[in-house]
Amino acid sequence: MKYIFFILFFFFILNLKAEEDYQFILLKGVEALRSRDMLKGIEMMNSYLKGYPNSPYALSNRGMAYYQMGDIENACQDLNLAKVYGFEQRKQFTSYFCDPAYKLNLMKEEYYKEQTLLPENGNRPLYTRRDSLRGALRPERTCFDVYFYDLSVRIKPHTKKIAGNNRILFHVLNET
């Protein structure tokens, strides 16, 4: 009986030690992510998830690290799993980046209330002739940083003429 008690006590102590180790790993992982060391943070979260595979907090942190590194596929996988396991804090963020239908509905509500968004047009509205006449932002139009302009207009109703000039000061950002 003494041996059974001793063995149970020994396993209990080992289990406490293992749990302390996992908590230490989790804290080190969060610390790495806060210091912008995403690779180390992911590595620590992977170690923690070996012991606690359904931890929404660790999944969410690893997902955000993947997102910071531009790995949207893995980020969405982890963030969606964290949401399934009850992590509530990044629900809207996860929906926006990982659910195309949510993003489309948000674009309709916020930006294109009066227009129909077409899937064949990249979920954008159909552009009109008026939009085309305004022109697109081609490289020739985006290569300057305008920091001052002065528009002067003189209207001469008796001669039915308009005269004026426009003085523009700018920096060239890219050569065309």
Secondary structure as the mmCIF struct_conf table of DSSP 4:
data_model
#
loop_
_struct_conf.conf_type_id
_struct_conf.id
_struct_conf.beg_label_comp_id
_struct_conf.beg_label_asym_id
_struct_conf.beg_label_seq_id
_struct_conf.end_label_comp_id
_struct_conf.end_label_asym_id
_struct_conf.end_label_seq_id
HELX_RH_AL_P HELX_RH_AL_P1 LYS A 2 ARG A 34
TURN_TY1_P TURN_TY1_P1 SER A 35 ARG A 36
HELX_RH_AL_P HELX_RH_AL_P2 MET A 38 GLY A 51
TURN_TY1_P TURN_TY1_P2 PRO A 53 ASN A 54
HELX_RH_AL_P HELX_RH_AL_P3 PRO A 56 GLN A 68
TURN_TY1_P TURN_TY1_P3 MET A 69 GLY A 70
HELX_RH_AL_P HELX_RH_AL_P4 ILE A 72 VAL A 84
TURN_TY1_P TURN_TY1_P4 TYR A 85 GLY A 86
TURN_TY1_P TURN_TY1_P5 GLN A 89 ARG A 90
HELX_RH_AL_P HELX_RH_AL_P5 LYS A 91 CYS A 98
HELX_RH_AL_P HELX_RH_AL_P6 PRO A 100 GLU A 110
TURN_TY1_P TURN_TY1_P6 TYR A 111 TYR A 111
TURN_TY1_P TURN_TY1_P7 LYS A 113 GLU A 114
BEND BEND1 GLN A 115 GLN A 115
STRN STRN1 LEU A 117 LEU A 118
HELX_RH_3T_P HELX_RH_3T_P1 PRO A 119 ASN A 121
TURN_TY1_P TURN_TY1_P8 GLY A 122 GLY A 122
BEND BEND2 ASN A 123 ASN A 123
STRN STRN2 ARG A 124 PRO A 125
HELX_LH_PP_P HELX_LH_PP_P1 LEU A 126 TYR A 127
HELX_RH_AL_P HELX_RH_AL_P7 ARG A 129 ARG A 134
HELX_RH_AL_P HELX_RH_AL_P8 PRO A 139 THR A 142
BEND BEND3 CYS A 143 CYS A 143
STRN STRN3 PHE A 144 LYS A 156
TURN_TY1_P TURN_TY1_P9 PRO A 157 LYS A 160
STRN STRN4 LYS A 161 VAL A 172
BEND BEND4 ASN A 174 ASN A 174
#
